[in-house]
């Protein structure tokens, strides 16, 4: 007999569409879709719709009532990536200016450094967050 797992890697509950074919909540564009076709929110409830199932989890903070709290508690990877990206861009821009580089090259260096730092920070924070969730 095949074992069916109804919990995803991040602790979300997998609900086959045969159980609930239609979600009547308002669609939202806030949040990481993680490959979903659509996503919905109802207070702290976050629902992602895929072709044949939904993945549902409860956020700790309702993003409609406290967006900053939601970012800090439920989605810190975005905050870390933003801070790291801005810090790296500022430092790279400052270094380029002090080395007497002028024009678009300063902006290019700052943007590249910020993008690389933000991407690396987002990936690292996401991995750490996933490891923590698995071990809870």
Backbone as a chain_set.jsonl record, in Angstrom:
{"seq": "XXXXXXXXXXXXXXXXXXXXXXXXXXXXXXXXXXXXXXXXXXXXXXXXXXXXXXXXXXXXXXXXXXXXXXXXXXXXXXXXXXXXXXXXXXXXXXXXXXXXXXXXXXXXXXXXXXXXXXXXXXXXXXXXXXXXXXXX", "coords": {"N": [[0.84, -1.177, 0.0], [0.591, 2.166, -0.923], [1.994, 4.913, 0.719], [0.603, 8.004, 1.528], [1.583, 11.314, 1.747], [0.569, 14.115, 3.45], [1.713, 16.454, 4.25], [3.861, 19.087, 3.44], [7.356, 19.923, 2.688], [7.81, 22.199, 4.205], [6.034, 22.152, 6.244], [3.465, 22.769, 5.509], [-0.004, 22.007, 4.9], [-1.158, 19.645, 2.643], [-3.791, 19.631, 0.443], [-5.851, 17.745, -1.5], [-7.442, 18.666, -4.6], [-9.734, 17.285, -5.02], [-10.93, 17.118, -2.584], [-11.575, 19.738, -1.897], [-12.665, 21.478, -4.309], [-12.937, 24.187, -5.111], [-11.76, 27.367, -4.16], [-12.982, 30.038, -2.438], [-11.984, 32.434, -1.525], [-10.522, 35.749, -1.667], [-8.133, 36.366, -4.186], [-4.638, 36.868, -3.708], [-1.676, 38.801, -4.233], [0.423, 39.067, -2.645], [3.158, 37.567, -1.105], [5.235, 34.646, -1.444], [4.84, 32.757, -4.25], [5.82, 30.223, -4.814], [5.772, 28.538, -7.083], [3.078, 28.126, -7.392], [-0.193, 28.326, -8.956], [-2.055, 30.243, -8.187], [-2.625, 32.29, -5.265], [-4.104, 32.645, -2.044], [-5.436, 34.528, 0.695], [-6.719, 34.506, 3.98], [-7.109, 36.197, 6.589], [-4.757, 35.038, 8.813], [-4.425, 32.732, 7.433], [-2.878, 31.171, 4.726], [-3.065, 30.23, 1.464], [-1.989, 28.244, -1.183], [-2.559, 27.566, -4.557], [-2.246, 24.826, -6.647], [-1.992, 22.771, -9.654], [-3.381, 20.315, -9.063], [-3.818, 20.29, -6.35], [-3.945, 21.969, -3.113], [-1.844, 23.923, -0.977], [-1.692, 24.642, 2.359], [-1.079, 26.885, 5.013], [-0.666, 28.376, 8.272], [0.098, 31.654, 8.972], [2.081, 33.395, 11.397], [1.653, 36.06, 11.852], [-0.787, 38.273, 10.693], [-0.617, 39.512, 7.508], [-2.158, 41.569, 6.44], [-2.926, 43.107, 8.553], [-0.601, 43.72, 9.957], [1.904, 44.382, 8.253], [4.757, 44.786, 8.448], [5.415, 43.341, 10.769], [4.673, 40.827, 9.861], [6.581, 40.41, 7.838], [8.941, 40.402, 9.399], [8.534, 38.236, 11.178], [7.29, 36.016, 9.778], [8.446, 36.005, 7.233], [11.34, 36.469, 7.169], [13.473, 36.231, 5.408], [13.165, 37.995, 3.297], [13.564, 40.491, 4.48], [16.212, 40.247, 5.403], [17.54, 39.857, 2.949], [17.006, 42.304, 1.672], [18.243, 44.202, 3.387], [20.924, 43.268, 3.315], [21.459, 43.506, 0.575], [21.169, 46.298, 0.127], [23.151, 47.277, 1.841], [25.488, 46.123, 0.728], [25.404, 47.286, -1.827], [25.681, 50.003, -1.189], [28.243, 49.984, 0.008], [29.839, 49.022, -2.119], [29.385, 51.024, -4.031], [30.441, 53.236, -2.68], [33.126, 52.443, -2.474], [33.81, 52.325, -5.192], [33.549, 55.023, -5.882], [35.496, 56.235, -4.241], [37.715, 55.182, -5.409], [37.915, 56.696, -7.582], [36.294, 56.129, -9.782], [33.968, 56.919, -12.306], [30.693, 57.93, -13.49], [28.461, 55.645, -15.173], [29.631, 53.276, -14.395], [29.982, 53.214, -11.622], [27.35, 53.039, -10.7], [26.658, 50.617, -11.91], [28.428, 48.805, -10.651], [27.563, 49.069, -7.995], [24.878, 48.187, -8.219], [25.239, 45.544, -9.136], [26.704, 44.388, -7.007], [24.839, 44.718, -4.92], [22.709, 43.14, -5.87], [23.86, 40.566, -6.007], [24.553, 40.165, -3.293], [22.003, 40.342, -2.08], [20.645, 38.203, -3.297], [22.23, 35.962, -2.507], [21.943, 36.19, 0.296], [19.16, 35.872, 0.586], [18.803, 33.218, -0.325], [20.428, 31.785, 1.5], [19.198, 32.468, 3.981], [16.652, 31.392, 3.527], [17.229, 28.653, 3.362], [18.218, 28.171, 5.954], [15.902, 28.811, 7.41], [14.174, 26.787, 6.485], [15.495, 24.482, 7.459], [15.254, 24.908, 10.199], [12.445, 24.782, 10.469], [12.007, 22.108, 9.773], [13.168, 20.78, 11.888], [11.633, 21.386, 14.057]], "CA": [[0.0, 0.0, 0.0], [1.37, 3.394, -1.03], [1.753, 5.886, 1.789], [0.385, 9.35, 1.022], [2.031, 12.308, 2.7], [-0.222, 15.325, 3.313], [2.469, 17.58, 4.796], [4.988, 19.382, 2.562], [8.67, 20.091, 3.34], [7.818, 23.356, 5.105], [4.994, 21.999, 7.251], [2.148, 23.108, 4.976], [-0.929, 20.887, 4.72], [-1.52, 19.424, 1.248], [-5.203, 19.264, 0.324], [-6.186, 17.454, -2.897], [-8.583, 19.43, -5.096], [-10.937, 16.452, -4.941], [-11.528, 17.394, -1.281], [-12.124, 21.108, -1.953], [-12.323, 21.882, -5.68], [-12.962, 25.631, -5.34], [-11.46, 28.26, -3.043], [-13.768, 31.241, -2.703], [-11.372, 33.607, -0.929], [-9.966, 36.691, -2.628], [-6.758, 36.083, -4.577], [-3.664, 37.865, -3.282], [-0.395, 38.768, -4.921], [1.437, 39.164, -1.598], [3.694, 36.283, -0.667], [5.99, 33.848, -2.4], [3.933, 31.772, -4.845], [6.49, 28.927, -4.802], [5.324, 27.741, -8.22], [1.617, 27.964, -7.402], [-0.942, 29.049, -9.982], [-2.671, 31.37, -7.491], [-2.567, 32.194, -3.811], [-5.207, 33.311, -1.37], [-5.251, 34.782, 2.123], [-7.9, 34.757, 4.808], [-6.461, 36.457, 7.875], [-3.441, 34.41, 8.89], [-4.43, 31.548, 6.566], [-2.254, 31.387, 3.425], [-3.387, 29.072, 0.62], [-1.414, 28.246, -2.526], [-3.278, 26.641, -5.44], [-1.487, 24.173, -7.712], [-2.89, 22.136, -10.621], [-4.242, 19.265, -8.522], [-3.908, 20.363, -4.89], [-3.661, 23.222, -2.424], [-0.977, 23.836, 0.196], [-2.229, 25.606, 3.305], [-0.382, 27.048, 6.292], [-1.055, 29.546, 9.06], [1.159, 32.59, 9.328], [2.01, 33.836, 12.792], [1.183, 37.447, 11.84], [-1.645, 38.586, 9.549], [0.047, 40.571, 6.749], [-3.056, 42.692, 6.158], [-3.018, 43.928, 9.763], [0.733, 44.117, 10.407], [2.83, 43.95, 7.2], [6.14, 44.723, 8.912], [5.496, 42.196, 11.674], [4.63, 39.611, 9.04], [7.898, 40.248, 7.219], [9.951, 40.063, 10.408], [8.281, 36.941, 11.815], [6.965, 34.936, 8.848], [9.236, 36.05, 5.999], [12.556, 37.251, 7.438], [14.414, 36.145, 4.295], [13.035, 39.213, 2.488], [14.19, 41.583, 5.227], [17.658, 40.003, 5.376], [18.014, 40.089, 1.581], [16.942, 43.739, 1.397], [19.292, 44.882, 4.161], [22.232, 42.862, 2.782], [21.608, 44.092, -0.758], [21.399, 47.741, 0.245], [24.462, 47.488, 2.48], [26.529, 45.792, -0.254], [25.362, 48.298, -2.887], [26.258, 51.236, -0.632], [29.688, 49.793, 0.186], [30.475, 48.919, -3.442], [29.334, 52.355, -4.626], [31.409, 54.075, -1.969], [34.467, 51.999, -2.884], [34.022, 52.745, -6.583], [33.729, 56.48, -5.901], [36.799, 56.576, -3.645], [38.762, 54.776, -6.36], [37.808, 57.677, -8.658], [35.494, 55.684, -10.93], [32.905, 57.879, -12.56], [29.65, 57.582, -14.448], [27.601, 54.461, -15.045], [30.335, 52.143, -13.8], [29.705, 53.216, -10.184], [26.003, 52.513, -10.549], [26.695, 49.204, -12.291], [29.117, 48.077, -9.585], [26.679, 49.06, -6.825], [23.717, 47.318, -8.507], [25.683, 44.147, -9.188], [27.038, 43.966, -5.64], [23.593, 44.617, -4.175], [21.947, 41.992, -6.365], [24.543, 39.335, -5.577], [24.412, 40.039, -1.834], [20.597, 40.082, -1.767], [20.331, 36.835, -3.735], [22.918, 35.032, -1.611], [21.324, 36.291, 1.624], [17.827, 35.282, 0.502], [18.954, 31.761, -0.42], [20.961, 31.294, 2.777], [18.164, 32.605, 5.011], [15.59, 30.431, 3.211], [17.71, 27.319, 3.738], [18.236, 28.122, 7.421], [14.496, 28.78, 7.844], [13.639, 25.448, 6.182], [16.12, 23.533, 8.384], [14.645, 25.147, 11.504], [11.07, 24.258, 10.417], [12.061, 20.634, 9.746], [13.599, 20.255, 13.171], [10.705, 21.761, 15.145]], "C": [[0.889, 1.245, 0.0], [0.985, 4.364, 0.077], [1.638, 7.277, 1.179], [0.772, 10.341, 2.113], [1.261, 13.603, 2.446], [0.426, 16.544, 3.964], [3.656, 17.825, 3.868], [6.26, 19.618, 3.372], [8.69, 21.216, 4.361], [6.72, 23.287, 6.156], [3.611, 22.41, 6.792], [1.303, 21.859, 4.78], [-1.33, 20.811, 3.252], [-2.956, 18.919, 1.195], [-5.499, 18.993, -1.154], [-7.41, 18.264, -3.333], [-9.87, 18.606, -5.077], [-11.66, 16.669, -3.608], [-12.218, 18.756, -1.284], [-11.788, 21.689, -3.323], [-12.239, 23.386, -5.913], [-12.627, 26.367, -4.05], [-12.157, 29.577, -3.353], [-13.213, 32.495, -2.021], [-10.795, 34.496, -2.017], [-8.506, 36.356, -2.902], [-5.849, 37.219, -4.107], [-2.39, 37.711, -4.099], [0.756, 38.908, -3.924], [1.869, 37.774, -1.175], [4.417, 35.585, -1.804], [5.083, 32.757, -2.942], [4.512, 30.361, -4.842], [5.941, 28.002, -5.885], [3.82, 27.547, -8.311], [0.994, 28.758, -8.542], [-1.536, 30.334, -9.402], [-2.391, 31.216, -6.003], [-3.655, 33.075, -3.216], [-4.825, 33.536, 0.084], [-6.607, 35.008, 2.756], [-7.38, 34.94, 6.222], [-5.059, 35.889, 7.854], [-3.315, 33.186, 7.989], [-3.873, 31.911, 5.188], [-2.422, 30.107, 2.62], [-2.724, 29.259, -0.737], [-2.128, 27.188, -3.352], [-2.353, 26.142, -6.546], [-2.478, 23.459, -8.64], [-3.87, 21.155, -9.979], [-4.385, 19.271, -6.998], [-3.695, 21.793, -4.397], [-2.633, 22.926, -1.339], [-1.383, 24.988, 1.103], [-1.326, 25.675, 4.539], [-0.913, 28.299, 6.983], [0.187, 30.386, 9.327], [1.005, 32.958, 10.799], [1.427, 35.245, 12.893], [0.378, 37.676, 10.559], [-1.025, 39.746, 8.767], [-0.851, 41.753, 6.412], [-3.172, 43.629, 7.355], [-1.666, 44.466, 10.213], [1.77, 43.654, 9.378], [4.28, 43.828, 7.659], [6.35, 43.548, 9.861], [5.493, 40.887, 10.913], [5.982, 39.367, 8.386], [8.938, 39.79, 8.232], [9.779, 38.656, 10.963], [8.12, 35.809, 10.81], [7.848, 34.895, 7.607], [10.524, 36.841, 6.186], [13.567, 37.216, 6.292], [14.347, 37.38, 3.396], [13.707, 40.402, 3.178], [15.708, 41.448, 5.17], [18.219, 40.308, 3.992], [18.032, 41.583, 1.255], [18.058, 44.49, 2.111], [20.678, 44.543, 3.6], [22.48, 43.493, 1.412], [21.906, 45.57, -0.707], [22.77, 48.048, 0.832], [25.594, 47.223, 1.481], [26.578, 46.829, -1.373], [26.005, 49.598, -2.407], [27.778, 51.117, -0.517], [30.407, 49.742, -1.156], [30.482, 50.276, -4.142], [30.345, 53.289, -4.0], [32.843, 53.718, -2.387], [34.774, 52.457, -4.302], [34.272, 54.249, -6.674], [35.087, 56.866, -5.34], [37.959, 56.141, -4.53], [38.694, 55.606, -7.639], [37.128, 57.136, -9.92], [34.341, 56.655, -11.083], [31.84, 57.263, -13.47], [28.895, 56.309, -14.124], [28.312, 53.304, -14.359], [30.101, 52.071, -12.293], [28.332, 52.612, -9.918], [25.965, 51.02, -10.867], [27.314, 48.339, -11.195], [28.205, 47.957, -8.358], [25.49, 48.125, -7.041], [24.109, 45.847, -8.521], [25.981, 43.623, -7.784], [25.772, 43.779, -4.803], [22.782, 43.407, -4.577], [22.564, 40.676, -5.907], [24.358, 39.12, -4.073], [22.977, 39.698, -1.447], [20.22, 38.649, -2.125], [20.959, 35.801, -2.805], [22.251, 35.014, -0.231], [19.945, 35.65, 1.643], [17.917, 33.756, 0.498], [19.423, 31.191, 0.912], [19.9, 31.347, 3.879], [17.023, 31.622, 4.783], [15.977, 29.016, 3.607], [17.71, 27.172, 5.256], [16.81, 28.022, 7.963], [13.883, 27.393, 7.625], [14.207, 24.406, 7.149], [15.486, 23.68, 9.779], [13.225, 24.556, 11.539], [11.045, 22.738, 10.437], [12.358, 20.058, 11.114], [12.676, 20.635, 14.333], [9.699, 20.678, 15.42]], "O": [[1.811, 1.368, 0.806], [-0.195, 4.601, 0.335], [2.495, 7.681, 0.393], [0.34, 10.22, 3.259], [1.299, 14.133, 1.336], [-0.24, 17.552, 4.2], [4.384, 16.89, 3.537], [6.245, 19.524, 4.599], [9.499, 21.194, 5.288], [6.497, 24.255, 6.882], [2.672, 22.407, 7.587], [1.834, 20.778, 4.524], [-1.79, 21.799, 2.68], [-3.298, 17.913, 1.818], [-5.41, 19.905, -1.976], [-8.307, 18.518, -2.53], [-10.967, 19.162, -5.114], [-12.865, 16.433, -3.511], [-13.311, 18.908, -0.74], [-10.745, 22.323, -3.488], [-11.538, 23.823, -6.825], [-13.141, 26.036, -2.982], [-11.942, 30.162, -4.414], [-13.903, 33.511, -1.947], [-10.601, 34.058, -3.151], [-7.734, 36.096, -1.979], [-6.244, 38.385, -4.109], [-2.073, 36.627, -4.589], [1.924, 38.871, -4.31], [1.035, 36.907, -0.917], [4.222, 35.904, -2.977], [4.603, 31.916, -2.181], [3.753, 29.391, -4.867], [5.677, 26.827, -5.633], [3.339, 26.87, -9.219], [1.57, 29.73, -9.03], [-1.52, 31.381, -10.048], [-1.976, 30.153, -5.54], [-4.063, 34.086, -3.786], [-3.99, 32.818, 0.634], [-7.508, 35.606, 2.169], [-7.224, 33.973, 6.967], [-4.262, 36.221, 6.976], [-2.216, 32.662, 7.803], [-4.348, 32.856, 4.557], [-1.982, 29.035, 3.035], [-2.875, 30.305, -1.368], [-2.287, 26.05, -2.911], [-1.757, 26.93, -7.281], [-3.687, 23.542, -8.422], [-5.056, 21.159, -10.309], [-4.998, 18.37, -6.423], [-3.321, 22.69, -5.153], [-2.56, 21.804, -0.84], [-1.417, 26.147, 0.689], [-0.869, 24.65, 5.044], [-1.527, 29.163, 6.356], [1.192, 29.894, 9.84], [-0.081, 32.842, 11.368], [0.789, 35.59, 13.887], [0.82, 37.311, 9.469], [-0.914, 40.851, 9.297], [-0.349, 42.839, 6.125], [-3.481, 44.81, 7.194], [-1.592, 45.551, 10.789], [2.446, 42.648, 9.595], [4.962, 42.869, 7.297], [7.353, 42.841, 9.764], [6.212, 39.95, 11.262], [6.474, 38.239, 8.38], [9.728, 38.889, 7.95], [10.764, 37.956, 11.194], [8.738, 34.755, 10.962], [7.982, 33.839, 6.988], [10.779, 37.788, 5.441], [14.433, 38.087, 6.213], [15.351, 37.771, 2.8], [14.346, 41.223, 2.521], [16.41, 42.426, 4.917], [19.262, 40.951, 3.875], [18.974, 42.069, 0.628], [18.74, 45.318, 1.508], [21.512, 45.433, 3.431], [23.584, 43.957, 1.128], [22.792, 46.054, -1.412], [23.462, 48.961, 0.38], [26.544, 48.001, 1.396], [27.66, 47.212, -1.821], [26.78, 50.219, -3.134], [28.51, 52.031, -0.895], [31.466, 50.349, -1.317], [31.472, 50.641, -4.776], [31.026, 54.042, -4.696], [33.665, 54.603, -2.621], [35.878, 52.924, -4.58], [35.113, 54.694, -7.455], [35.763, 57.731, -5.897], [39.064, 56.673, -4.415], [39.324, 55.275, -8.645], [37.371, 57.645, -11.015], [33.802, 57.154, -10.095], [32.054, 56.237, -14.117], [28.715, 55.946, -12.961], [27.653, 52.432, -13.793], [30.03, 50.975, -11.738], [28.169, 51.78, -9.026], [25.309, 50.25, -10.165], [26.79, 47.278, -10.855], [28.089, 46.887, -7.76], [25.135, 47.356, -6.148], [23.394, 45.004, -7.98], [25.548, 42.528, -7.425], [25.647, 42.8, -4.067], [22.224, 42.718, -3.722], [21.852, 39.774, -5.467], [24.041, 38.014, -3.637], [22.756, 38.853, -0.579], [19.555, 37.963, -1.348], [20.286, 34.868, -2.367], [22.023, 33.947, 0.339], [19.593, 34.962, 2.6], [17.193, 33.084, 1.231], [18.861, 30.209, 1.396], [19.725, 30.382, 4.622], [16.48, 31.074, 5.742], [15.153, 28.264, 4.128], [17.25, 26.158, 5.783], [16.544, 27.237, 8.873], [13.158, 26.888, 8.483], [13.471, 23.535, 7.612], [15.216, 22.684, 10.45], [12.844, 23.909, 12.514], [10.16, 22.14, 11.05], [11.867, 18.986, 11.467], [12.923, 20.239, 15.472], [8.852, 20.832, 16.299]]}, "num_chains": 1, "name": "protein.A"}
